[in-house]
Structures are given as C-alpha cells and as structure tokens.
Amino acid sequence: MDGAISTRDNRARGNAARTSEAVTCGSAGIVYDGRAGLDHEFPFYRSSVRKFRRGEIIAGAGVVLDMFARVQRGMVSASTPLADGREFIVEIVPKGGLIGELEVLRKQSLSLEYRASSDCELHYFDGRLLRDLCANDPQFQVKILSKALARVSELELRIISNAGSSLRQRLARTLLRLSALYRMDGQNSGDELIISQHELAATLPASREKVNQCLRRLRENKVVDGTQGKIRILNRKALEAYAEGTGLA
C-alpha cells in the first residue's frame, strides 16, 4: 500500500519464496519486520509488516498496487466521497480481513480509500503470488472469492435494510455491528467503541447534527454513554430493541 516504506528482499538459491525486512521513515515510523516464516493463511511468505496509528491513511483510491494486506490487529475503514462531498465509510475491515485482494486478482486500482480506524498492524503479501496460487489451486481460489462475496453480500443486505429504517434504528444497528467487530479482537468485550462523531456519521451515513441528537436520546435513556471519541454500551438489550424498531420513542 502507499506510504513511506521500503523493503529489502533476499532470495535463497532455488527457492522462490520471499523474505524481507521492512524499513520505515516518515510519520508512521513504526514499521518493523524480520525474517518471516510461512504465513498461517497463505502458503507463501509475507513481504512486510507495517503498523499504522489511528487516523493514518493506508492507501488512497485510484492507486494501482501489486500487493494486498491482511489486518493482523485493529480495524481499517474503507470509504468513498458522496456527491455532496461528505465521506461515506462503506466498510470496516476487522482483524483477519483482507484489503486489496480482488484488485490484485483483477489488476485494477483501489476503488476505496483505506484508513486506520484504530492503531493497527497490517501484513503485506505479493500480489503475483496470490494470482499464481489462485490459477493453480481452484479450491484456494474459491476460498478467496467466497470470502470476498460474503463481504459484498453483507454490505448489500445492510444497505437494503437501512433504506427503510429510521436513523435511530440505523445508529443502533451500526453500534451493535461495531461492537461485534471489536469482539473479534478477543481482548475487547465490545462494550467500548473508539469512534468519533464524524466517523459514526460517515458510517451511517447521516449529518453529524442528527447523529448527535440520536446519541443524546440514547444517553438520556441510559442505553449508551461516552466521551469524545468513545461510546460505551450500557444496555445492550435496549440497544437491540432500538435496532429492531421496538425501543422507546
């Protein structure tokens, strides 16, 4: 992905597997890597490992890359601008999620901008190795494409569901979905969400003013609480009721 990062690749004779050492510079100077072992998900070596601080851009839309990444820790948001200039966060990629794998297979540019939603760590892989593996292993190709299709189907169902829902329902569903993503980390109960009002409004999408009004009502009813940049779920059952449209008016 784009950013100030360089790699040194060492290849052993007769062995096409890549190992690398990542070197950092710039504001995100927290990249590291050493001699990497075979990855647990892909039968080839990762190219590099990079860490991003919350809010940093990982890759911009329109960039053509021959690498893809897996979120090893934290979460990444994928967004696009709306016609009125507002940001729309299309997807939040959790731990274990892939970024750019379809673009690598299609040799296309990224259609979304990717930004760190939290402090996160990404493992990068050579796109050529993924194309070769998919071409030679139909079962692996099905695995990769099925994972991507599941993401697209979830997004489609979410858009359809939100189309006929009130903002309060959409907000409650979004908070519950984010909570589920936080729980995937294994070290987070999912009750405390690190998200700004801007990010929450962009995820719905809706204006910040209307989102703030809904959040205020949820706070008054002791459903959620929080400070700037954080939302804590106090009453999950009540939030689920709001998501179903059966909560208090």
N, C-alpha and C positions, 0 to 999 in steps of 0.2 A: 504494500500500500504506500501512498505517498508520505513524505516526511523525511527528515534528515537522518538517514540510516545507510550504512554501507556494510558490505559483507565480504569476508574472505573465505573462499571455498577451497577445500582440499579434497582431492580425489585420489584414492588409492589405486594402484595399477590393477586393471582387470575388474575393478569394482565401480559401477556407475552410480552407486548410492552417494548422495551429497551429505557432507557435514559442513558446518560453517560456524564462524564466530562473528557475532554482531557487534558493531562499534557505534557508539552514539555521539551525537552532537546536537546543539540546539536546545530549545526549551524543554523538550521531553527527554532530557538526558538521563534516562533510567532504563535504557535498553541493556540487555545482557544476553549472553549465550556462551556456551562452551561446546565441546564435542557432544553432539546429541545422539541418543540411541534411537532405535527404530520407534516410530510413534505407535501408540496403542490402537489407534483407529485406522491409520493408513500404513500400508506395508512399505513405506519409504521414509527417508529422513526429513525432518523439518529443515527449512532453510535458515530461519532465525526466530528469535523470540523478542517481543517488544512490549513494554509497559507504557500505558497512557494514563495521564491524570484526568479526572472528571472534567468534561467540557472540551477536551482537546479533539481536534479533527483528525480522524484516522485516514480517511480517503474521501476525495471530493467526487461529485457526479461528473461524468464525462471523461474520467481518467481511464486509460487503457492499461491494464496490468496483466502480467502473466504469472500472478501469484494469487493465492487465496489464503484465507486465515480462519482459524478456529478460536472462539473466545474461550480461553482457558480459565479465566477468573473475571468476575464482574459482569457488566452488561454494556451493550452498544446500541445506540439508536440509529435508525435509518430514516432519513427524512427527505422531503422534496418541497419546493415552494408552491403555494397555491396561487391562483390567478390574481388574488388581491395582495400578494406579497407576503402573506403570513406563512409560517412554517407549518408543515404537516408531518408529524412523526408517524410514518407508515407502519413501522415495526420496531420492536425492541428485541434484540438478539441476546438471549441469555447465555449463561455458561454452557459450553458444549455446542453452541450454534455455529454455523459456518457463514462466512462472508465472502462473496465473490466467486463461489464455485461454479454457478451457472454461467456467469460472464466468461470465466476461464474456458469452460467447455465450448461455449459459442464463439469465443474470441471477440467478445464485444466489450464496450466501455461500461463502466458502472453507471447505473441509472439513478442511484440514490447517493446522498451524502451520508457518511458514517462518522459518528461522533461518540466519544466515550460518555456513557450515561453515569458511570461511576469509575473509580480507579479500576483499571482493568489490565489484563495481560492477554496478549494475542500470540498464537503460534502460527507462523507463516510457512507455506508449502509451495513448491514449484508447480505452476500450472501445467507444464508439459508432462510431468509425471502423472498428474490426475487424468489428463486426456489419454495417455498411453494405457493406464490401468483400466479406464472405462472401455477403451477399444478392445482390450484383450480379455476382460473379465466381465461378461454380461451380468452376473449376479451382483458384482460391486456397482456396476452402472445403475442397476435397478435400485440398489440401496441408496445411492446418492440422489437419484431423481425422485424416489419416493419421499425422502426427507424434505426435498425442496417442494414437492407437490403438497405435502401436509401443511407447510407454512403458507403456501398460496391459498389453500382451501380454508385454513383458519382465518386468514385475512378477509377472504370473500364472505364467509359467514358472519364475521364481525361487522363488516360494512353493511350487509343486508339487515342484520339485527339492529344496528344503530340507526338506520334510516327512519324507522318508525318509532323510535324511542325518545323520551324526554331527555333533556340534558342531565337531570338528576340520575336517571337510570344509566345513562352512558358514563357518567362520572363514577357511580358506584361499581359498575362493571369493570371500568378501567382500573380502579384501585384494587379490586379483587384479582384482576389479571396480573397486575404488577406484583401483588403480594405473592401470587403463585410463582412468578419468575424469581423473586427473591428467595423463596424457599428452596429453589433448585440448587442454591449455593451450598446447602447443607449446614451452614453455620449461621443461618439467619431464620428467625421464626416467621418472617414475612409480615410482622405487625408494624414495623417501622420502615417507611419508604423514603428514600433520598430522592426527592424530585422537586424542582422549582415550580412556581405557579406558571411560568412561561412554558416549561416542558409539559406540564399537565394540560394546559390549554392547547398546545400544539398536538398532543396525543389524541385529543377528543375528536376533531378539532373544534374549538369554540373560542370566543373572546375571553380575555383574562377577567374582565369585569363580571361576566355571567358565571364563570367558573368560581370566582371568589364569593359570589352570592350563594352559590350552592354549597360551597365548603363552609361558609358561615352557618348555614342552616344545619348542616351535619354536626358542626361543633356544638351548636346550641342544643341539639338533641343527644349529645354525648356519644355520637357514633364514631367520630374521629377527633383528633386533637393534633397539635403540632406547632412548630415554629417555622421560621423562614427556611425554606429548602428541605423541610422534613414534614411528613404526615404519619401520624401513628393511628392505627386502627384500634379503637377501644371496644367496639361492639360489632363483632363480625356477623352475627346473626341478623342484626338490624341492617347492616350494610348489604347483606344478601337479599333482605326483603326489599330494600330500595332498588337493587339491581333487577329484581323481578317485577317491580312496579307496585309492590304492596306495602311499601313503607308509609310512614306518616306523611301527611301533606305538608 
